[in-house]
Amino acid sequence: MEAFRGTTTSRASLIPPLLLLLLLFVALSALAPGRAAATGVFGVRRKFPRHVGRGPGGDEHLAALREHDGRRHGRRLLGSVDLPLGGNGLPTETGLYFTEIGIGTPATTYYVQVDTGSDILWVNCISCDTCPRKSGLGIELTLYDPSGSGSGTAVTCGQEFCVATNNGVIPTCPSTASPCQYSITYGDGSSTTGFFVTDVLHYNQVSGDGKAAVANTSITFGCGAKIGGGLGSSDQALDGIFGFGQSNSSVLSQLASAGKVSKIFSHCLDTVNGGGIFAIGNVVQPKVKTTPLVPGMPHYNVNLKSIDVGGATLQLPANIFDIRESKGTIIDSGTTLAYLPEVFAQYVDISLKNFQDFICFKYSGSVDDGFPVVTFHFEGDLLLNVHPHDYLFQNGNDLYCMGFQSGGLQTKDGKDMVLLGDVAFSNKLVLYDLENQVIGWTDYNCSSSIKIKDDKTGSVYTVDAHNISSGWRFQWHKSLFLLLVMTVCSYLMF
């Protein structure tokens, strides 16, 4: 999901017309004024597709996309984790990425969205009446049953985890033996409420080049008893959300505390083929340049210094990039679009139209040839280049829409903010080093592989890209083929 799905997320005359148009778009809709190490891989897949509006339901899809972005917000010897990915971050396709995990004894499979903008892992519970039973993503949904998992136990109000998630105070409960409850309301009004449980999490620990062995450990997560808003939509439904935030309640923090992994993870989201790479561990290839994380922030905030459009620096108010009062720039893999302050309210001489609140226009030819690259400059001389094919998405024949949106759309008070989602980080390897409190990225082929050092063995292993979406379809066709073969054989025998 998104970063804000969490609780309480004079040179113009020298610029060609198309460049001026983009500069305006960016300004208008986007930019105005001791280490632990373990590796793991998660397969990922996207929720909202890249190209919409070409058939029935296109309008509803864009509306759902906007709603989706609104919800949102001593050295140890450790291994590495590989999470298989599915989905696609393009606004006209799935619009999110998800992974497959196992919970319980024996393990039951659940599909959950990977979200760097929230903290806890939660899955829909068997007692939930409002939770979706079907999904349009081609996956089978499963409701978690604590009593039937074989190893699940409820967390009570008096337990350390419950107290820690309540700012160190025992929450108001009938008794310390009462279930420890949670409640999350997202920016779009969608919500999940339930109680915490502890159970066994099964994940893939990297064991060789392109290989992984199943590992498991006990973790605490949310069992969703009730959901509201867009979370109940069957079109893009998943079993829950896997938060990769910084808090101690996150699965990443729990795994690190148990000595299973380091607090370093990375993702490479593939908008070309879908899926990509999601791994926990120390990436040694490709090399990634980093910028410091702003300390004391609930999200992954960084210090953005300036923005260029086709080499021309935008003259923006200094307070746009202010890191005080929870401002600054937020990096969030769970958000599909990019949200930035709106500063200009004028248009150039080109026909624009508003489609589902997106700024769209007719254009034929290659957008990469007709529009400039947008470059973000961060502290530490780290650059982020966003290409036209990333920030412009096709919506029908020769109709393109801007992936940059007004930052006021993602805040309750309507005030501007800067939040960079998938359109900015697609096809880039993004590294989150929480042990050194830095984040970085580099352009990369997310259909290839990366190399991770396993501190448990000192070996360097190759972690390949995944697309569990296509894998699911392959298994389905394989099963169908086997069924047909069995039917024919049965017919011939009798």
Disulfide bonds with the S-S distance in Angstrom:
Cys125-Cys223 1.49
Cys128-Cys131 2.02
Cys157-Cys173 1.99
Cys162-Cys180 2.13
Cys268-Cys446 1.98
Cys360-Cys401 1.97
